[in-house]
Amino acid sequence: MKEIKIVFFDIDGTLIDMNKKRISEKMRETLVKLKEKGIRICAATGRSPMQVPQFPGVSFDACLTYNGSYSFDWQGVIVSNSLKREDVCTIIRNADRLGRPLSLATKNRLAANGADADLKEYYWFSGLEVEVAEDFDAVAEKDEIYQIMVGCCPDEYAPILKDVKAAKIAAWWDRAVDIIPLKGGKGMAVEKVLAHYHLSREEAMAFGDGNNDIEMLKAVGRGVAMENGSPELKAIADDICGHVADDGIYFYCKSNGLIES
């Protein structure tokens, strides 16, 4: 296997323990040591650009936000892949029929048309509260929408996407989903970032825990699932590391020679 030159990390459930809602010192140390070795580190998340966490002493080389729909580094935008306007309108109508409020994600803000228990908890994972946007209709009609967040159980997936032409569901939780462009996702964004840095997939590694990380793990030379990851992700992973609560990534990187003690 080629020398690893870039590593992609999901955030929630991978870098951050969802129960403690913070990064451990060993995980922060892992990111610092990877950078010291000249290995690029990238955040790959369903979160918005405004919600990518800042860790002391850590600077991500690139951020793949909204499940890769909006990805950038310090030099500029690498991927800008928005939903089709007609699909946004259709999804809003479908969600309304299901009695589901939703949140539209633009480059700079989240605009919700209401809140239910599932959407509130989805926001809570990122330390936010749902705020209903008075200009929701204007956002839906005029702004570039990179992702839609909605409380949604698996049996609602088909109804929420009824008559939608170019969007798909990226799910990491069984009570809410991210709806992204059909030709989007973390895997697509990883490919774009690798091309941007002139790196091959064999030089890349990725860590994740949810089903929305499946395409990302497939897009790199070594895809590693967390012990706390979903069964579907573990089934396609090249390897499995320890639980996020037990600093699984730290010990994996140490045992595989990516960092030293």
C-alpha positions as a printed NumPy array, in Angstrom:
array([[  0.   ,   0.   ,   0.   ],
       [  1.217,   3.516,  -0.829],
       [  2.24 ,   6.003,   1.829],
       [ -0.802,   7.778,   3.262],
       [ -0.748,  11.494,   2.415],
       [ -4.309,  12.543,   3.263],
       [ -6.939,  11.395,   5.786],
       [-10.661,  12.225,   5.777],
       [-12.603,  12.211,   9.044],
       [-16.312,  12.224,   9.687],
       [-17.001,  14.341,  12.788],
       [-19.959,  13.17 ,  14.879],
       [-19.423,   9.654,  16.173],
       [-15.931,   9.559,  14.653],
       [-13.874,  12.5  ,  15.906],
       [-16.406,  13.489,  18.548],
       [-18.047,  11.118,  21.031],
       [-21.775,  11.822,  20.666],
       [-22.373,  11.214,  24.37 ],
       [-19.634,  13.562,  25.589],
       [-20.093,  15.992,  22.664],
       [-16.394,  16.841,  22.601],
       [-13.133,  15.61 ,  21.13 ],
       [-10.804,  13.694,  23.454],
       [ -7.255,  14.866,  24.082],
       [ -5.835,  11.742,  22.403],
       [ -7.948,  12.338,  19.296],
       [ -6.877,  15.987,  19.16 ],
       [ -3.28 ,  14.817,  19.593],
       [ -3.732,  12.403,  16.68 ],
       [ -4.777,  15.218,  14.353],
       [ -1.835,  17.367,  15.448],
       [  0.674,  14.535,  14.928],
       [ -0.688,  13.673,  11.488],
       [ -0.225,  17.297,  10.443],
       [  3.302,  17.315,  11.873],
       [  4.114,  14.369,   9.593],
       [  2.923,  16.319,   6.576],
       [ -0.309,  14.338,   6.191],
       [ -3.285,  16.44 ,   5.127],
       [ -6.362,  16.158,   7.362],
       [ -9.878,  16.87 ,   6.125],
       [-13.237,  17.094,   7.88 ],
       [-16.05 ,  15.334,   5.992],
       [-19.411,  16.021,   7.576],
       [-23.106,  16.593,   7.133],
       [-22.658,  19.783,   9.145],
       [-22.679,  23.243,   7.629],
       [-19.487,  25.28 ,   7.07 ],
       [-20.432,  27.334,  10.141],
       [-20.641,  24.195,  12.302],
       [-17.248,  22.636,  11.563],
       [-15.692,  22.543,  15.054],
       [-12.467,  24.302,  15.936],
       [-10.041,  22.165,  17.945],
       [ -7.079,  23.771,  19.771],
       [ -3.905,  23.528,  17.709],
       [ -5.707,  21.844,  14.778],
       [ -6.292,  23.276,  11.319],
       [ -8.09 ,  21.163,   8.728],
       [ -6.608,  21.367,   5.24 ],
       [-10.059,  21.035,   3.659],
       [-13.651,  20.81 ,   4.843],
       [-16.259,  18.7  ,   3.042],
       [-19.522,  20.09 ,   4.414],
       [-23.169,  19.265,   3.73 ],
       [-22.008,  15.691,   2.965],
       [-19.598,  17.08 ,   0.384],
       [-22.06 ,  19.343,  -1.436],
       [-20.05 ,  22.39 ,  -0.397],
       [-16.325,  21.672,   0.022],
       [-13.444,  24.098,   0.357],
       [ -9.917,  24.717,   1.57 ],
       [ -8.086,  27.9  ,   2.528],
       [ -7.607,  28.812,  -1.127],
       [-11.26 ,  28.611,  -2.108],
       [-14.2  ,  26.424,  -3.087],
       [-13.477,  22.922,  -4.406],
       [-17.063,  21.641,  -4.76 ],
       [-20.294,  23.646,  -5.036],
       [-23.103,  21.226,  -5.839],
       [-26.595,  22.489,  -5.073],
       [-30.012,  20.844,  -5.316],
       [-32.231,  21.55 ,  -8.288],
       [-34.839,  24.211,  -7.548],
       [-37.767,  22.042,  -8.659],
       [-36.614,  19.236,  -6.372],
       [-36.389,  21.607,  -3.414],
       [-39.986,  22.683,  -3.99 ],
       [-41.156,  19.08 ,  -4.388],
       [-39.42 ,  17.971,  -1.183],
       [-40.992,  20.853,   0.74 ],
       [-44.451,  19.814,  -0.497],
       [-43.824,  16.15 ,   0.287],
       [-42.6  ,  16.962,   3.786],
       [-45.65 ,  19.134,   4.392],
       [-47.939,  16.235,   3.449],
       [-46.114,  14.101,   6.023],
       [-46.426,  16.812,   8.652],
       [-42.651,  17.19 ,   8.724],
       [-40.929,  20.571,   9.076],
       [-37.548,  20.859,   7.406],
       [-34.444,  22.994,   7.251],
       [-32.815,  24.364,   4.093],
       [-29.029,  24.67 ,   4.096],
       [-27.451,  27.49 ,   2.114],
       [-23.796,  28.46 ,   2.057],
       [-24.219,  30.794,   5.026],
       [-27.288,  29.753,   6.997],
       [-29.911,  27.197,   7.952],
       [-33.537,  28.2  ,   7.345],
       [-36.324,  26.106,   8.886],
       [-40.08 ,  26.289,   8.337],
       [-40.894,  24.728,  11.709],
       [-39.591,  22.231,  14.242],
       [-40.576,  18.822,  15.539],
       [-38.841,  16.648,  18.131],
       [-36.663,  14.866,  15.57 ],
       [-35.455,  18.039,  13.849],
       [-34.765,  19.665,  17.216],
       [-32.627,  16.716,  18.298],
       [-30.836,  16.69 ,  14.93 ],
       [-29.855,  20.319,  15.58 ],
       [-28.943,  19.489,  19.194],
       [-26.224,  17.107,  18.015],
       [-24.404,  20.154,  16.64 ],
       [-25.173,  22.333,  19.629],
       [-27.833,  24.404,  17.841],
       [-31.492,  25.263,  18.284],
       [-33.992,  25.372,  15.437],
       [-34.97 ,  28.905,  14.488],
       [-37.937,  29.323,  12.174],
       [-37.012,  31.623,   9.277],
       [-39.544,  34.32 ,   8.438],
       [-38.091,  34.43 ,   4.924],
       [-38.209,  30.644,   4.419],
       [-40.207,  30.884,   1.169],
       [-37.774,  33.427,  -0.286],
       [-34.805,  31.211,   0.618],
       [-36.473,  28.244,  -1.086],
       [-37.19 ,  30.278,  -4.222],
       [-33.921,  32.208,  -4.627],
       [-30.971,  30.764,  -2.676],
       [-28.65 ,  27.915,  -3.605],
       [-29.666,  24.964,  -1.41 ],
       [-26.901,  22.448,  -0.766],
       [-28.741,  20.152,   1.622],
       [-32.132,  19.684,   3.248],
       [-32.454,  18.326,   6.794],
       [-35.695,  16.736,   7.897],
       [-36.901,  14.45 ,  10.655],
       [-37.628,  11.257,   8.787],
       [-37.944,   7.554,   9.615],
       [-36.996,   4.858,   7.06 ],
       [-40.629,   4.243,   6.078],
       [-40.883,   7.916,   5.107],
       [-37.929,   7.876,   2.711],
       [-40.003,   6.995,  -0.352],
       [-42.793,   9.53 ,   0.337],
       [-40.309,  12.337,   1.024],
       [-38.6  ,  11.703,  -2.351],
       [-41.801,  11.129,  -4.358],
       [-41.467,  12.772,  -7.81 ],
       [-37.985,  14.075,  -6.949],
       [-35.672,  13.785,  -9.97 ],
       [-32.124,  14.497,  -8.827],
       [-31.763,  14.125,  -5.068],
       [-31.031,  11.301,  -2.65 ],
       [-30.996,  10.569,   1.053],
       [-27.821,  10.441,   3.107],
       [-28.736,   8.961,   6.487],
       [-26.585,   8.621,   9.59 ],
       [-29.438,   8.438,  12.139],
       [-32.749,   6.575,  12.082],
       [-34.835,   9.646,  12.974],
       [-33.56 ,  12.229,  10.493],
       [-31.941,  12.473,   7.084],
       [-29.874,  14.791,   4.933],
       [-31.181,  15.172,   1.386],
       [-28.408,  15.969,  -1.082],
       [-27.89 ,  16.103,  -4.867],
       [-28.177,  12.728,  -6.594],
       [-24.661,  13.025,  -7.993],
       [-23.279,  14.306,  -4.689],
       [-22.121,  12.76 ,  -1.434],
       [-18.915,  12.448,   0.511],
       [-17.438,   9.992,  -1.999],
       [-17.781,  12.435,  -4.879],
       [-16.279,  15.223,  -2.788],
       [-13.335,  13.034,  -1.75 ],
       [-12.598,  12.355,  -5.424],
       [-12.663,  16.101,  -6.173],
       [-10.384,  16.901,  -3.23 ],
       [ -7.896,  14.194,  -4.231],
       [ -7.794,  15.601,  -7.762],
       [ -7.368,  19.107,  -6.345],
       [ -4.271,  18.022,  -4.407],
       [ -3.018,  15.703,  -7.179],
       [ -3.249,  12.631,  -4.947],
       [ -4.371,   9.085,  -5.762],
       [ -7.019,   7.145,  -3.875],
       [ -4.271,   4.739,  -2.744],
       [ -2.665,   7.641,  -0.864],
       [ -5.896,   8.387,   1.011],
       [ -7.537,   7.005,   4.143],
       [-10.93 ,   7.765,   5.685],
       [-12.649,   7.144,   9.02 ],
       [-16.428,   7.134,   9.526],
       [-19.295,   5.662,  11.523],
       [-22.537,   6.202,   9.586],
       [-24.203,   5.083,   6.378],
       [-23.513,   8.514,   4.874],
       [-19.82 ,   7.573,   5.11 ],
       [-20.127,   4.488,   2.88 ],
       [-19.269,   6.273,  -0.371],
       [-16.36 ,   8.059,   1.323],
       [-14.792,   4.825,   2.551],
       [-15.171,   3.335,  -0.926],
       [-13.447,   6.349,  -2.511],
       [-10.13 ,   5.9  ,  -0.672],
       [ -7.418,   3.268,  -0.566],
       [ -8.153,   2.333,   3.034],
       [-11.593,   2.96 ,   4.508],
       [-11.854,   2.423,   8.25 ],
       [-15.139,   2.061,  10.146],
       [-15.494,   2.843,  13.827],
       [-16.39 ,   0.025,  16.198],
       [-19.486,   2.102,  17.007],
       [-20.274,   2.373,  13.291],
       [-23.328,   1.043,  11.487],
       [-23.404,  -2.608,  10.361],
       [-23.715,  -1.478,   6.737],
       [-20.574,   0.654,   6.978],
       [-18.578,  -2.081,   8.688],
       [-19.58 ,  -4.513,   5.938],
       [-17.847,  -2.443,   3.225],
       [-14.908,  -1.136,   5.274],
       [-11.331,  -2.293,   4.653],
       [-10.718,  -2.263,   8.387],
       [-12.398,  -1.511,  11.725],
       [-10.839,   0.51 ,  14.529],
       [-11.869,   0.868,  18.156],
       [-14.859,   2.741,  19.57 ],
       [-14.867,   6.544,  19.478],
       [-15.244,   6.565,  23.269],
       [-12.038,   4.502,  23.55 ],
       [ -9.921,   6.68 ,  21.22 ],
       [-10.132,   4.051,  18.486],
       [ -8.562,   6.27 ,  15.811],
       [ -5.587,   7.176,  18.019],
       [ -4.703,   3.546,  18.678],
       [ -5.328,   2.565,  15.051],
       [ -3.032,   5.286,  13.73 ],
       [ -0.402,   4.393,  16.321],
       [ -0.452,   0.658,  15.574],
       [ -0.291,   1.31 ,  11.809],
       [  2.677,   3.654,  12.047],
       [  0.839,   6.842,  11.061],
       [  1.754,   8.507,  14.35 ],
       [  4.206,   7.823,  17.141],
       [  3.612,   7.863,  20.886]])
